[in-house]
C-alpha cells in the first residue's frame, strides 16, 4: 500500500470514529407511562409522544397527570417525589427553577415534573416547551382547581 492510500485510509478511520460519537444511541421510541411509578390513584389526563431524530436524538412523553385525592398540586407533586425516592430514583433540580427531576435506578428513564401552574409559568416565560395538547389541559386543571402535574418522561438520563 502506498503512502497516499495509507493516508486516505487513516483519514477515513478518523472520520468514522468521529462520526460514531455523533448523535445519541437512546431509544428511537418513547418510553411508556406504564414504566413510571405514579402515586396510587393518579391518572393520565392527556399525553403526547414526541421523538427528535436530529443531532440531539431523544424520545419522550409529555403528560398531564391528575389526582383529586390531594388538596393541592403542590401536595401531589411532593407525594410523587417522595414515592420516587423511596423506590430508588435519584432526584435533582429540573430544567427550570420550579421543576423537579428524577432518574430511574437503572438510569433508563428521566422524569421532569412540576405542578400544573408552575409549568404554565414556564411555558408563558418560554423556559420550556410542551406539545400543543398539554397547555390547554394544564389551563383547564388550574381553572378547575384540580390537583395536577405536568411531566416529561424521557428514555435515559439527560
N, C-alpha and C positions, 0 to 999 in steps of 0.2 A: 504494500500500500504506500503510495507516495505521500509526501508531506501535505499536499493540498487536500487530498481525500481525508487524511487523518485530522486535519484542522476542521474540515466540514463535519466530520463525524463527531468530533468533540463539541463543536458549536451546537449541533443538533441535540446531543445529550444534555448539554447545559440548558437549552431551551425546553426540553422535555421535563427536566427536573423542576425548572422554574414554573412551568405551567401546571405541574402536578399539584403545586401548593395553592393554585387559584381556585376559588370557589369553595364552598363548604360541602362536606360529604354527608350532611344530615339528611334525614328522610325527605323524599320528594312528595310525601303525603302528610297531611296534617295529623297531629295526634288525635286521639279520641277523648271526649269528655268523660267517658267511662273510666279512663285512667286517672282521673282527678278525684281524690278523696274529699268530697264535699261533706259538710256537716249534715247529719241526718235531718231530713225534712226539706232540704234545699232543692229547688227545681230550676231547670233551664227555661227562661222566658223566650230568648231568641239567641241564635248563634250564626256566625258567618265563618266559613273556612276560606283561607287565602294562602296561596303559595307564590313566592317570588323566585324564579329560576335564574335571576341575574347574578351579578358578581357576588352579592351577599345572600346566597341561597338560604331560604327558610320556608317552613310551612307552619301555620298557626291557626288556632281557633280563637275568635273573639266571641264573647258571650255575655249576656246579662243573666245573672243568677239571682233568684228571689227566695226569701224565706220569711213568711208572715209571722212566724213564732217569735221573732225578735222585736224588741221595742224600737230599734233604730238600725240604720245601715251600718253605723259605726260598731254597734254590738255584734252584728252579723259578721263583719269583716274581722273583728277581733277574735271571734269564736273560730272562724275558718283558719286564721293564723295559728291559734293555739292547737287546733287539730293537726295541721300540717307539721308543726314542731314535734308533737307527740308521736307522729308517725315517722320521724327521722328526716323530714325535709329541712334543709338549711335555709334560713330566712335572711333577707337583706333589704336594702332600700330598692325601690322600683326605678322606673325611667325618669320620673319627675319627683318633685319634693313630697308629694302626698301618696304616691303609690307604694305598695309593698311588693316584694318578690320572694320567690322560694324555688329552690332546685330540689328535684326528687332525690331520694337517697342513692339511686343508681345513676344520677346525672343525665337521665334520658329525657327529662321534662323540665321546663322552666315556666313558672306561673308568675304573672304580674297581675296584681289585683288592687282595687280601690273601691271606696263607696261610690254609689251612682253619682252623687253630687260632685265628688272630687274629680271623677273622670269627665264630667260635663265641664268643669272649670278647665281641666287640661285640654279638652277639645276646643273650648272657646278661646283659650290663650295660645292655641297652636303648639302646645307642648307635646301632644300626642295626636295620633290619627287612628280612627276606627272605621270599620265598614259602614256603609250607608244605613243599614238597618239598626245599628247599635245606638246611635244618638237619639232617635225618636223613642226607642224602648226605654232608655235611661230617663229621658224627659218625662215620659208617662209615669214611670215608677216614682220619680221625685214629686211630680204633681199630685199623685195619689198617696203619697207618704208611705209607700211600700218599701220595707227594708230590702235593699238590692245592692249588688256589687257588680262591677264590670271586671271581666277577666280577659287576659291574653295568655293562652296556653301554647307554648312553642315546643318543638322537638329539640332536645338538647339544651345545655346551658349556653347563655349568650354573654 
